[in-house]
């Protein structure tokens, strides 16, 4: 290899390294999804048109800051609310929930006999194999769409 | 030494077989004959608990505008019925709505049957349900605004199991698996 080729090659390598170093300074560390919020295992019980049903899922927050779920909506029902079932003194109670904290690096389970998204007045029959959609809204401004497969009761 | 160990293991196995698995339900000591439960279903079928001796009767007091606990329990019943196979013919599955303002006998029956055609759904007037509550020693009451229908109904959590002699014998927590429930019902048949 001729001397000028060595010099040219060294210069190019240096320029590339310099450029990479500059990029490294400007770019932040690799980040997860914009919100860090995700839903898995979503399902809903089958229901007749106009009836009620519940949507269940696991809501994960992989971000380093906590968030709070404050709203739910669905085009598949007349009314969509968050509720929680509780057992006290042998009695079952169901209460509306307006704000549900989702801690950082943690998850919250919506499951039978606990928290659930309640769909009142479903707009069509929900049968095995169908799906329903719900949108979760958070204090941070983030929204997460839940697509839940319908299962037999 | 080995012979002694083998004998010990054999004894332990015999004891375990004799004892069997413990029942998952809460047994009611000194169980008495269950209180009356008599309603006419929407299809004209008259259900009278007193005439069901020889069968096990499962009773759940809920309401049809119940999207979580009641369908969870009914689904567990579905799995229990399936696990019982032909034995399920010796079991009655009775859902009683405790929401007389919104639920009719027609709604109660269609609600129960959406889970299984063999399930019976019953309800009555406010007066009849009040009498039922007193007789069974249970509570059920609306929570919320009944004027706008924006309310839920607090209701007993458990499945009530009446044995083949008509005695109220066991209570089952919500969330008991259908398979566990079926195992217990087999022992009661």
Boltz contact constraints between the chains, C-beta under 6 A:
constraints:
  - contact:
      token1: [A, 45]
      token2: [B, 71]
      max_distance: 6.0
  - contact:
      token1: [A, 52]
      token2: [B, 65]
      max_distance: 6.0
  - contact:
      token1: [A, 52]
      token2: [B, 67]
      max_distance: 6.0
  - contact:
      token1: [A, 53]
      token2: [B, 67]
      max_distance: 6.0
  - contact:
      token1: [A, 54]
      token2: [B, 67]
      max_distance: 6.0
  - contact:
      token1: [A, 54]
      token2: [B, 68]
      max_distance: 6.0
  - contact:
      token1: [A, 85]
      token2: [B, 68]
      max_distance: 6.0
  - contact:
      token1: [A, 85]
      token2: [B, 69]
      max_distance: 6.0
  - contact:
      token1: [A, 87]
      token2: [B, 157]
      max_distance: 6.0
  - contact:
      token1: [A, 90]
      token2: [B, 157]
      max_distance: 6.0
  - contact:
      token1: [A, 91]
      token2: [B, 154]
      max_distance: 6.0
  - contact:
      token1: [A, 92]
      token2: [B, 69]
      max_distance: 6.0
  - contact:
      token1: [A, 92]
      token2: [B, 155]
      max_distance: 6.0
  - contact:
      token1: [A, 92]
      token2: [B, 157]
      max_distance: 6.0
  - contact:
      token1: [A, 93]
      token2: [B, 154]
      max_distance: 6.0
  - contact:
      token1: [A, 94]
      token2: [B, 152]
      max_distance: 6.0
  - contact:
      token1: [A, 112]
      token2: [B, 72]
      max_distance: 6.0
  - contact:
      token1: [A, 113]
      token2: [B, 72]
      max_distance: 6.0
  - contact:
      token1: [A, 113]
      token2: [B, 174]
      max_distance: 6.0
  - contact:
      token1: [A, 113]
      token2: [B, 175]
      max_distance: 6.0
  - contact:
      token1: [A, 116]
      token2: [B, 68]
      max_distance: 6.0
  - contact:
      token1: [A, 118]
      token2: [B, 67]
      max_distance: 6.0
  - contact:
      token1: [A, 153]
      token2: [B, 71]
      max_distance: 6.0
  - contact:
      token1: [A, 153]
      token2: [B, 75]
      max_distance: 6.0
  - contact:
      token1: [A, 153]
      token2: [B, 115]
      max_distance: 6.0
